[in-house]
Amino acid sequence: MTEQSKKPPRRSRGEGGVYWNEKRQRWVATRVVAYDDRGKEVRKTGYGKSRSAAIDAVRRLVRAYENGVPPGAEKLTVRDAVDDWLRYGQGQVDESTVKTRAYLSAHVVDGLGDVLLRKLTTKHVEAFLAELAKTRSTRTVADVKAQFNSAIKRAVARDLIERNVVEFAVTPRGRAGRKSKSLTERQALDVLELTKGHWMYPYIVVSMLVGIRTEEMRALTWNHVDLDSNPPAIEVWRSVRTSGDTKTKKSRRTLAIPDVAVQALRRRRREQEADRARAGSDWAGTGHVFTASVGTPLDAANVRRAFRSALKLVPSVDAKEWTPPELRHSFVSLMSAGGAAVEQIAHVVGHSDTSTTERIYRHELRPVIHTGATFMNEFAGMEVVNPEWHMDPLFKMPGNGQVRQADDGG
C-alpha cells in the first residue's frame, strides 16, 4: 500500500491540513497564519514528496512569516541579493569604487547567482571561494568575499534570510599576487633623464621626487602649488576621492619640493598655457596641474597609459611591468637608500605609522646588506684589555674579562 493510500494519522494541534495532490504528485501541507482586514484566512502552503517533507516545508514558511520575511522571498536568488546591494546598499562612494565592487560582485553572480538565498550554505560559499582561489590572488579572493558578505548582510537586515552564512566561511589562500617594486637608483636616474621629451615628464618628476600618491597628484591644483616661496612647496590637501579629502588625516601635509621638481612644474605651467591657447573656448579651466589637452583632469587610465608610454623611452626598464604608484615606492626606497630614518619617510609620505612604510613601500636597493657584517668585523677585531671591559655581561666570563665562546647548544 502506497503512502498516499494510507489513512493519515490524526493531525497534531497547530499542524494544519495535510493531503495528497494527485495532479502534482506531491503531499500538500497548509496552515492558517493570520486573517486579513476582511477576515479572510492567510494561508501558507508547503509541498513535499513525503508527508513529513510537506509539513517541514510549511513550517519553514510559517517561521519565515512570523519573522517578518516578505512574501516571495523564498524565490530570491544570490543574484537578486547582489544586485539589490549594488543598486541601493553602497552609500556615497567614488565612481571607481562602484566599478570595482561591480567587478568583484560579478564573480559571485557567475559562481552562485542562481542559488536560492534560503538554500545558500557555508559549504556553497567555501566551495565557490576555493574554486576562485585557483586563478585569483589572495587579495582578490578576500575582496570578493567581502562584497559577497555585504550583500548577504543586507539581505539579513531586510529579513529576506535568517542568517549570514558568508560570514562563517573560511577564506582560502589564492595565487601569489604581483608585488609592488621600486626603481633602482640607476633606473630612477635613467627615467628622469630619458623621459624629458615626453609630456608626462613633470608628473613623473613630482611623483618620484616628492612622493605624492597618484590620487593626490590627479587632484593637485595650482592654488596649492607655490613655486616662489622659500622653500617652494606643495600643499597636499586634496585627493580624487568623492569627499575630496586625503586618505588619512596625516596625509594632509605641506611638502617642500626639490629644485628639479620646481623646474618641471614651471615647464608644466608653460605647456598648459600653450594648451589653453590652442583649445580656446573649449578649455575646461578646472585649475588642475595635470590635465588633458583641453584642461580636463586626468583619470587613472589616462595616467597609466601616459606613464607606460613615457617609460618606453627608457631601455633599462620594461614599460609593461610598471605602474604609476610605483613611483611613490621608488621615492620611499630612494630616501631609505640615502640614509633617511623610516620615521622621517613615513611623515613625508603621509603614513599614519611606520609599519606601512616598512612592510609595503620600502624596498632594499642595495644588492648586499653590509650592516651586520661590518658591525661584527669591528666587534671581532676588538682586543680585550681588562676585566672591566664594558661589554654586555652575556658575552663575558665571570672574573676574567674574556669573551665567552658559544656552547654546542648555540
MIBATI-933523 format. One record per residue (C-alpha): residue in three letters; z, y, x; residue number from 1. Coordinates in Angstrom, 2 decimals, always signed. Layout:
<sites>
['Ala' [Z Y X] NUM],
...
</sites>
This chain:
<sites>
['Met' [+0.00 +0.00 +0.00] 1],
['Thr' [-1.04 +3.36 +1.45] 2],
['Glu' [+1.42 +6.20 +1.95] 3],
['Gln' [-0.14 +8.32 -0.79] 4],
['Ser' [+0.02 +5.47 -3.35] 5],
['Lys' [+3.76 +5.01 -2.83] 6],
['Lys' [+6.15 +6.65 -5.22] 7],
['Pro' [+7.50 +9.60 -3.30] 8],
['Pro' [+11.24 +9.76 -2.81] 9],
['Arg' [+13.29 +12.36 -4.63] 10],
['Arg' [+12.93 +15.77 -3.01] 11],
['Ser' [+15.98 +17.36 -1.45] 12],
['Arg' [+17.23 +20.73 -2.70] 13],
['Gly' [+15.03 +23.57 -1.47] 14],
['Glu' [+12.28 +21.27 -0.25] 15],
['Gly' [+9.74 +22.43 -2.85] 16],
['Gly' [+6.79 +20.42 -4.12] 17],
['Val' [+5.02 +17.72 -2.08] 18],
['Tyr' [+1.92 +15.87 -3.25] 19],
['Trp' [-1.25 +14.14 -2.07] 20],
['Asn' [-4.51 +16.10 -2.38] 21],
['Glu' [-7.34 +13.62 -2.80] 22],
['Lys' [-10.07 +16.18 -2.21] 23],
['Arg' [-8.57 +17.45 +1.06] 24],
['Gln' [-7.28 +14.01 +2.04] 25],
['Arg' [-4.06 +15.73 +3.06] 26],
['Trp' [-0.48 +15.96 +1.93] 27],
['Val' [+0.39 +19.36 +0.49] 28],
['Ala' [+3.84 +20.91 +0.56] 29],
['Thr' [+4.66 +24.09 -1.32] 30],
['Arg' [+7.70 +26.26 -1.63] 31],
['Val' [+8.53 +29.41 -3.57] 32],
['Val' [+9.86 +32.04 -1.13] 33],
['Ala' [+10.13 +35.10 -3.39] 34],
['Tyr' [+8.95 +36.81 -6.56] 35],
['Asp' [+6.81 +39.93 -6.65] 36],
['Asp' [+7.39 +43.04 -8.79] 37],
['Arg' [+5.84 +41.32 -11.81] 38],
['Gly' [+7.98 +38.23 -11.46] 39],
['Lys' [+5.11 +36.16 -10.05] 40],
['Glu' [+6.01 +33.45 -7.55] 41],
['Val' [+5.21 +33.99 -3.89] 42],
['Arg' [+4.41 +30.56 -2.52] 43],
['Lys' [+3.85 +29.14 +0.94] 44],
['Thr' [+1.67 +26.07 +1.31] 45],
['Gly' [+1.52 +23.67 +4.24] 46],
['Tyr' [-0.80 +20.73 +4.90] 47],
['Gly' [-0.47 +17.57 +6.95] 48],
['Lys' [-1.86 +14.09 +7.47] 49],
['Ser' [+1.55 +12.73 +6.55] 50],
['Arg' [+4.16 +13.82 +4.07] 51],
['Ser' [+6.61 +14.83 +6.80] 52],
['Ala' [+3.91 +16.82 +8.62] 53],
['Ala' [+3.15 +18.81 +5.47] 54],
['Ile' [+6.86 +19.52 +4.97] 55],
['Asp' [+7.20 +20.67 +8.59] 56],
['Ala' [+4.16 +22.93 +8.15] 57],
['Val' [+5.56 +24.66 +5.08] 58],
['Arg' [+8.95 +25.03 +6.75] 59],
['Arg' [+7.31 +26.92 +9.65] 60],
['Leu' [+5.53 +29.20 +7.20] 61],
['Val' [+8.75 +29.86 +5.30] 62],
['Arg' [+10.62 +30.59 +8.52] 63],
['Ala' [+7.87 +33.00 +9.61] 64],
['Tyr' [+8.03 +34.72 +6.22] 65],
['Glu' [+11.80 +35.06 +6.44] 66],
['Asn' [+11.43 +36.51 +9.96] 67],
['Gly' [+9.03 +39.13 +8.68] 68],
['Val' [+5.84 +37.74 +10.25] 69],
['Pro' [+2.90 +39.44 +8.44] 70],
['Pro' [+0.56 +37.36 +6.22] 71],
['Gly' [-2.38 +35.94 +8.15] 72],
['Ala' [-0.52 +35.98 +11.46] 73],
['Glu' [-0.84 +32.21 +11.71] 74],
['Lys' [-4.59 +32.65 +12.18] 75],
['Leu' [-4.33 +35.21 +15.02] 76],
['Thr' [-5.52 +34.16 +18.45] 77],
['Val' [-4.69 +35.22 +22.01] 78],
['Arg' [-7.90 +37.27 +21.93] 79],
['Asp' [-6.57 +39.22 +18.92] 80],
['Ala' [-3.28 +39.95 +20.70] 81],
['Val' [-5.01 +41.11 +23.89] 82],
['Asp' [-7.49 +43.31 +22.00] 83],
['Asp' [-4.65 +44.86 +19.99] 84],
['Trp' [-2.68 +45.69 +23.14] 85],
['Leu' [-5.69 +47.16 +24.95] 86],
['Arg' [-6.52 +49.33 +21.94] 87],
['Tyr' [-3.07 +50.53 +20.86] 88],
['Gly' [-0.38 +49.44 +23.32] 89],
['Gln' [-1.15 +51.12 +26.64] 90],
['Gly' [+0.12 +54.62 +26.03] 91],
['Gln' [-1.05 +57.58 +28.13] 92],
['Val' [-2.66 +56.16 +31.27] 93],
['Asp' [-5.55 +57.05 +33.57] 94],
['Glu' [-9.07 +56.03 +32.63] 95],
['Ser' [-9.22 +53.99 +35.82] 96],
['Thr' [-6.05 +52.15 +34.77] 97],
['Val' [-7.58 +51.37 +31.37] 98],
['Lys' [-10.65 +49.90 +33.10] 99],
['Thr' [-8.52 +47.85 +35.46] 100],
['Arg' [-6.42 +46.44 +32.63] 101],
['Ala' [-9.51 +45.60 +30.61] 102],
['Tyr' [-10.94 +43.76 +33.63] 103],
['Leu' [-7.73 +41.78 +34.18] 104],
['Ser' [-7.33 +41.02 +30.48] 105],
['Ala' [-10.88 +39.67 +30.35] 106],
['His' [-9.66 +36.75 +32.47] 107],
['Val' [-7.07 +35.94 +29.79] 108],
['Val' [-9.63 +36.12 +26.99] 109],
['Asp' [-12.07 +33.92 +28.91] 110],
['Gly' [-9.39 +31.32 +29.61] 111],
['Leu' [-7.22 +31.28 +26.49] 112],
['Gly' [-8.84 +33.65 +24.00] 113],
['Asp' [-9.41 +31.01 +21.28] 114],
['Val' [-5.89 +29.57 +21.37] 115],
['Leu' [-3.85 +30.37 +18.24] 116],
['Leu' [-0.93 +32.65 +19.07] 117],
['Arg' [+1.57 +30.48 +17.23] 118],
['Lys' [+0.43 +27.43 +19.22] 119],
['Leu' [+0.44 +29.11 +22.64] 120],
['Thr' [+2.85 +27.38 +25.02] 121],
['Thr' [+4.12 +27.96 +28.55] 122],
['Lys' [+2.11 +24.91 +29.57] 123],
['His' [-1.07 +26.64 +28.36] 124],
['Val' [-0.22 +29.72 +30.43] 125],
['Glu' [+0.68 +27.85 +33.61] 126],
['Ala' [-2.48 +25.71 +33.45] 127],
['Phe' [-4.56 +28.87 +32.99] 128],
['Leu' [-2.89 +30.65 +35.94] 129],
['Ala' [-3.26 +27.58 +38.17] 130],
['Glu' [-7.00 +27.49 +37.48] 131],
['Leu' [-7.28 +31.22 +38.12] 132],
['Ala' [-5.43 +30.87 +41.43] 133],
['Lys' [-8.22 +28.66 +42.79] 134],
['Thr' [-10.62 +31.60 +43.00] 135],
['Arg' [-8.44 +34.73 +42.91] 136],
['Ser' [-5.89 +36.31 +45.22] 137],
['Thr' [-2.15 +36.03 +44.63] 138],
['Arg' [-2.06 +39.73 +43.74] 139],
['Thr' [-4.81 +39.32 +41.12] 140],
['Val' [-3.10 +36.28 +39.57] 141],
['Ala' [+0.15 +38.25 +39.29] 142],
['Asp' [-1.64 +41.27 +37.80] 143],
['Val' [-3.44 +39.12 +35.22] 144],
['Lys' [-0.16 +37.53 +34.20] 145],
['Ala' [+1.43 +40.99 +33.89] 146],
['Gln' [-1.29 +42.16 +31.48] 147],
['Phe' [-1.03 +38.92 +29.51] 148],
['Asn' [+2.74 +39.32 +29.33] 149],
['Ser' [+2.40 +42.87 +27.98] 150],
['Ala' [+0.02 +41.74 +25.25] 151],
['Ile' [+2.24 +38.87 +24.11] 152],
['Lys' [+5.36 +41.04 +24.34] 153],
['Arg' [+3.72 +43.46 +21.91] 154],
['Ala' [+2.88 +40.59 +19.57] 155],
['Val' [+6.54 +39.52 +19.60] 156],
['Ala' [+7.66 +43.09 +18.87] 157],
['Arg' [+5.33 +43.15 +15.85] 158],
['Asp' [+6.74 +39.83 +14.59] 159],
['Leu' [+3.42 +38.04 +14.99] 160],
['Ile' [+5.12 +35.29 +17.01] 161],
['Glu' [+8.74 +34.40 +17.68] 162],
['Arg' [+8.92 +34.38 +21.50] 163],
['Asn' [+7.02 +35.36 +24.63] 164],
['Val' [+6.04 +32.15 +26.39] 165],
['Val' [+4.16 +34.03 +29.14] 166],
['Glu' [+7.41 +35.47 +30.43] 167],
['Phe' [+8.68 +31.99 +31.35] 168],
['Ala' [+5.50 +30.80 +33.12] 169],
['Val' [+5.64 +30.30 +36.89] 170],
['Thr' [+3.11 +32.40 +38.81] 171],
['Pro' [+1.23 +30.28 +41.37] 172],
['Arg' [+0.11 +31.42 +44.79] 173],
['Gly' [-3.57 +32.35 +44.84] 174],
['Arg' [-6.02 +32.71 +47.66] 175],
['Ala' [-5.16 +34.98 +50.55] 176],
['Gly' [-6.36 +38.47 +49.74] 177],
['Arg' [-8.18 +40.84 +52.08] 178],
['Lys' [-5.64 +42.59 +54.28] 179],
['Ser' [-5.95 +46.28 +54.94] 180],
['Lys' [-6.61 +47.21 +58.54] 181],
['Ser' [-6.75 +50.14 +60.90] 182],
['Leu' [-9.44 +51.53 +63.16] 183],
['Thr' [-8.64 +51.09 +66.83] 184],
['Glu' [-8.27 +54.19 +68.96] 185],
['Arg' [-11.80 +53.72 +70.31] 186],
['Gln' [-13.27 +53.12 +66.85] 187],
['Ala' [-11.47 +56.17 +65.46] 188],
['Leu' [-12.94 +58.39 +68.19] 189],
['Asp' [-16.40 +56.92 +67.56] 190],
['Val' [-16.09 +57.67 +63.84] 191],
['Leu' [-15.04 +61.27 +64.49] 192],
['Glu' [-17.90 +61.80 +66.92] 193],
['Leu' [-20.78 +59.93 +65.32] 194],
['Thr' [-20.32 +60.96 +61.66] 195],
['Lys' [-20.57 +64.69 +62.38] 196],
['Gly' [-24.07 +64.83 +60.93] 197],
['His' [-23.02 +63.32 +57.60] 198],
['Trp' [-21.84 +65.46 +54.66] 199],
['Met' [-18.80 +63.16 +54.35] 200],
['Tyr' [-17.55 +64.17 +57.80] 201],
['Pro' [-14.96 +66.76 +56.60] 202],
['Tyr' [-13.50 +64.23 +54.15] 203],
['Ile' [-13.23 +61.61 +56.90] 204],
['Val' [-11.61 +64.03 +59.34] 205],
['Val' [-8.97 +65.29 +56.92] 206],
['Ser' [-8.19 +61.82 +55.62] 207],
['Met' [-7.87 +60.27 +59.09] 208],
['Leu' [-6.09 +63.14 +60.87] 209],
['Val' [-3.78 +64.33 +58.07] 210],
['Gly' [-3.07 +61.03 +56.32] 211],
['Ile' [-3.59 +62.08 +52.70] 212],
['Arg' [-4.12 +59.44 +50.01] 213],
['Thr' [-7.61 +59.12 +48.55] 214],
['Glu' [-6.29 +60.08 +45.10] 215],
['Glu' [-4.77 +63.22 +46.68] 216],
['Met' [-7.94 +64.03 +48.61] 217],
['Arg' [-10.09 +63.93 +45.48] 218],
['Ala' [-7.67 +66.23 +43.65] 219],
['Leu' [-7.33 +68.74 +46.51] 220],
['Thr' [-8.29 +72.31 +45.53] 221],
['Trp' [-8.98 +75.32 +47.73] 222],
['Asn' [-5.97 +77.23 +46.42] 223],
['His' [-3.82 +74.56 +48.07] 224],
['Val' [-5.53 +74.93 +51.46] 225],
['Asp' [-4.51 +77.75 +53.82] 226],
['Leu' [-6.64 +77.79 +56.95] 227],
['Asp' [-5.42 +81.19 +58.12] 228],
['Ser' [-1.66 +80.61 +58.13] 229],
['Asn' [+0.29 +79.73 +61.27] 230],
['Pro' [+0.04 +76.82 +61.37] 231],
['Pro' [-2.85 +76.07 +58.97] 232],
['Ala' [-1.58 +73.84 +56.18] 233],
['Ile' [-2.49 +71.78 +53.12] 234],
['Glu' [-0.24 +71.63 +50.08] 235],
['Val' [-0.40 +68.06 +48.81] 236],
['Trp' [+0.89 +68.76 +45.32] 237],
['Arg' [-1.65 +67.04 +43.06] 238],
['Ser' [-3.47 +63.75 +42.54] 239],
['Val' [-6.15 +62.44 +40.19] 240],
['Arg' [-3.53 +60.70 +38.03] 241],
['Thr' [-3.51 +61.66 +34.34] 242],
['Ser' [-0.31 +63.64 +34.80] 243],
['Gly' [-1.74 +65.39 +37.86] 244],
['Asp' [+1.43 +64.55 +39.79] 245],
['Thr' [+1.56 +62.83 +43.15] 246],
['Lys' [+2.54 +59.17 +43.35] 247],
['Thr' [+6.22 +59.84 +44.09] 248],
['Lys' [+8.47 +62.88 +44.49] 249],
['Lys' [+8.34 +62.53 +48.28] 250],
['Ser' [+4.54 +62.52 +48.09] 251],
['Arg' [+4.65 +66.20 +47.11] 252],
['Arg' [+4.57 +67.79 +50.54] 253],
['Thr' [+3.02 +70.58 +52.64] 254],
['Leu' [+1.37 +69.41 +55.86] 255],
['Ala' [+0.27 +71.26 +58.96] 256],
['Ile' [-3.26 +70.25 +59.91] 257],
['Pro' [-4.78 +69.80 +63.38] 258],
['Asp' [-7.50 +72.05 +64.78] 259],
['Val' [-10.29 +69.50 +64.28] 260],
['Ala' [-9.42 +69.27 +60.57] 261],
['Val' [-9.32 +73.07 +60.29] 262],
['Gln' [-12.85 +73.30 +61.73] 263],
['Ala' [-14.04 +70.52 +59.42] 264],
['Leu' [-12.64 +72.30 +56.35] 265],
['Arg' [-14.26 +75.60 +57.37] 266],
['Arg' [-17.54 +73.70 +57.62] 267],
['Arg' [-16.89 +72.14 +54.21] 268],
['Arg' [-16.40 +75.60 +52.69] 269],
['Arg' [-19.72 +76.82 +54.11] 270],
['Glu' [-21.56 +73.74 +52.85] 271],
['Gln' [-20.03 +74.12 +49.41] 272],
['Glu' [-21.12 +77.77 +49.23] 273],
['Ala' [-24.67 +76.64 +50.04] 274],
['Asp' [-24.43 +74.01 +47.26] 275],
['Arg' [-23.22 +76.68 +44.85] 276],
['Ala' [-26.17 +78.94 +45.66] 277],
['Arg' [-28.66 +76.11 +45.10] 278],
['Ala' [-27.03 +74.97 +41.83] 279],
['Gly' [-26.92 +78.46 +40.32] 280],
['Ser' [-25.80 +78.36 +36.69] 281],
['Asp' [-25.37 +74.58 +36.89] 282],
['Trp' [-22.42 +74.95 +39.27] 283],
['Ala' [-19.26 +73.44 +37.75] 284],
['Gly' [-16.80 +75.64 +39.61] 285],
['Thr' [-13.77 +73.33 +39.46] 286],
['Gly' [-12.21 +74.67 +42.65] 287],
['His' [-12.05 +71.23 +44.28] 288],
['Val' [-12.56 +70.96 +48.02] 289],
['Phe' [-14.60 +67.77 +47.93] 290],
['Thr' [-17.31 +67.86 +45.28] 291],
['Ala' [-20.78 +66.66 +44.38] 292],
['Ser' [-23.77 +68.97 +44.89] 293],
['Val' [-23.12 +70.74 +41.55] 294],
['Gly' [-19.39 +71.25 +42.07] 295],
['Thr' [-18.06 +68.32 +40.04] 296],
['Pro' [-15.14 +66.35 +41.52] 297],
['Leu' [-15.87 +63.09 +43.31] 298],
['Asp' [-14.76 +59.83 +41.74] 299],
['Ala' [-13.62 +56.74 +43.64] 300],
['Ala' [-17.08 +55.15 +43.60] 301],
['Asn' [-18.69 +58.34 +44.98] 302],
['Val' [-16.22 +58.40 +47.87] 303],
['Arg' [-16.60 +54.71 +48.64] 304],
['Arg' [-20.40 +54.84 +48.76] 305],
['Ala' [-20.47 +58.02 +50.84] 306],
['Phe' [-17.85 +56.71 +53.26] 307],
['Arg' [-19.76 +53.49 +53.93] 308],
['Ser' [-22.97 +55.47 +54.26] 309],
['Ala' [-21.33 +57.58 +56.98] 310],
['Leu' [-19.96 +54.52 +58.80] 311],
['Lys' [-23.47 +53.14 +59.17] 312],
['Leu' [-23.86 +55.79 +61.89] 313],
['Val' [-21.10 +54.10 +63.92] 314],
['Pro' [-22.25 +50.91 +65.72] 315],
['Ser' [-18.70 +49.86 +66.65] 316],
['Val' [-17.67 +49.30 +63.01] 317],
['Asp' [-19.16 +47.26 +60.18] 318],
['Ala' [-19.56 +49.71 +57.29] 319],
['Lys' [-19.26 +46.96 +54.66] 320],
['Glu' [-15.84 +45.93 +55.95] 321],
['Trp' [-14.06 +49.27 +55.49] 322],
['Thr' [-12.72 +51.27 +52.56] 323],
['Pro' [-11.60 +54.94 +52.35] 324],
['Pro' [-7.84 +54.11 +52.03] 325],
['Glu' [-8.02 +52.52 +55.48] 326],
['Leu' [-8.47 +55.98 +56.99] 327],
['Arg' [-4.85 +56.57 +55.95] 328],
['His' [-3.85 +53.23 +57.50] 329],
['Ser' [-5.57 +54.40 +60.67] 330],
['Phe' [-3.64 +57.69 +60.61] 331],
['Val' [-0.32 +55.81 +60.46] 332],
['Ser' [-1.31 +53.39 +63.20] 333],
['Leu' [-2.62 +56.13 +65.50] 334],
['Met' [+0.61 +58.10 +65.08] 335],
['Ser' [+2.61 +54.97 +65.87] 336],
['Ala' [+0.49 +54.25 +68.94] 337],
['Gly' [+1.12 +57.82 +70.05] 338],
['Gly' [+4.87 +57.23 +70.01] 339],
['Ala' [+5.88 +58.77 +66.66] 340],
['Ala' [+9.01 +57.26 +65.10] 341],
['Val' [+8.49 +55.37 +61.84] 342],
['Glu' [+10.80 +57.82 +60.04] 343],
['Gln' [+8.55 +60.70 +61.08] 344],
['Ile' [+5.42 +58.87 +59.95] 345],
['Ala' [+6.94 +57.94 +56.56] 346],
['His' [+7.89 +61.59 +55.99] 347],
['Val' [+4.37 +62.83 +56.78] 348],
['Val' [+2.54 +60.30 +54.61] 349],
['Gly' [+4.96 +60.71 +51.70] 350],
['His' [+6.52 +57.25 +51.59] 351],
['Ser' [+9.88 +57.05 +49.83] 352],
['Asp' [+11.22 +54.78 +52.59] 353],
['Thr' [+10.11 +53.36 +55.93] 354],
['Ser' [+9.62 +49.78 +54.72] 355],
['Thr' [+6.25 +50.55 +53.12] 356],
['Thr' [+5.12 +52.34 +56.28] 357],
['Glu' [+6.09 +49.40 +58.46] 358],
['Arg' [+5.02 +46.48 +56.27] 359],
['Ile' [+1.73 +47.77 +54.89] 360],
['Tyr' [+0.40 +50.76 +56.78] 361],
['Arg' [+1.37 +50.43 +60.42] 362],
['His' [-0.95 +48.15 +62.40] 363],
['Glu' [-0.36 +47.37 +66.07] 364],
['Leu' [-3.27 +48.87 +68.01] 365],
['Arg' [-2.29 +47.59 +71.45] 366],
['Pro' [-3.58 +44.05 +72.18] 367],
['Val' [-0.35 +43.11 +74.04] 368],
['Ile' [+3.15 +44.29 +73.21] 369],
['His' [+4.78 +45.04 +76.57] 370],
['Thr' [+8.12 +46.40 +75.43] 371],
['Gly' [+10.12 +43.15 +75.64] 372],
['Ala' [+8.63 +42.05 +78.96] 373],
['Thr' [+9.16 +45.47 +80.52] 374],
['Phe' [+12.79 +45.59 +79.44] 375],
['Met' [+13.53 +42.07 +80.66] 376],
['Asn' [+11.85 +42.68 +84.02] 377],
['Glu' [+14.19 +45.59 +84.54] 378],
['Phe' [+17.13 +43.53 +83.30] 379],
['Ala' [+16.44 +40.52 +85.53] 380],
['Gly' [+15.89 +42.70 +88.58] 381],
['Met' [+19.32 +44.35 +88.39] 382],
['Glu' [+21.92 +43.42 +91.05] 383],
['Val' [+25.46 +42.60 +90.04] 384],
['Val' [+27.57 +44.79 +92.28] 385],
['Asn' [+31.12 +44.27 +91.00] 386],
['Pro' [+33.08 +42.54 +88.22] 387],
['Glu' [+33.30 +45.74 +86.23] 388],
['Trp' [+29.51 +45.96 +85.76] 389],
['His' [+29.07 +47.43 +82.27] 390],
['Met' [+27.20 +44.63 +80.59] 391],
['Asp' [+27.64 +43.01 +77.21] 392],
['Pro' [+30.58 +40.54 +77.56] 393],
['Leu' [+28.37 +37.81 +76.12] 394],
['Phe' [+26.46 +37.66 +79.41] 395],
['Lys' [+29.49 +37.82 +81.77] 396],
['Met' [+31.61 +35.00 +83.14] 397],
['Pro' [+35.31 +35.90 +82.92] 398],
['Gly' [+36.69 +37.31 +86.14] 399],
['Asn' [+33.69 +37.10 +88.47] 400],
['Gly' [+31.16 +39.55 +87.05] 401],
['Gln' [+28.25 +37.10 +87.42] 402],
['Val' [+25.55 +36.73 +84.78] 403],
['Arg' [+26.14 +33.56 +82.80] 404],
['Gln' [+23.22 +31.18 +82.54] 405],
['Ala' [+22.28 +29.76 +79.16] 406],
['Asp' [+23.54 +26.27 +78.44] 407],
['Asp' [+21.37 +23.42 +77.18] 408],
['Gly' [+22.05 +24.38 +73.59] 409],
['Gly' [+20.20 +27.70 +74.01] 410],
</sites>
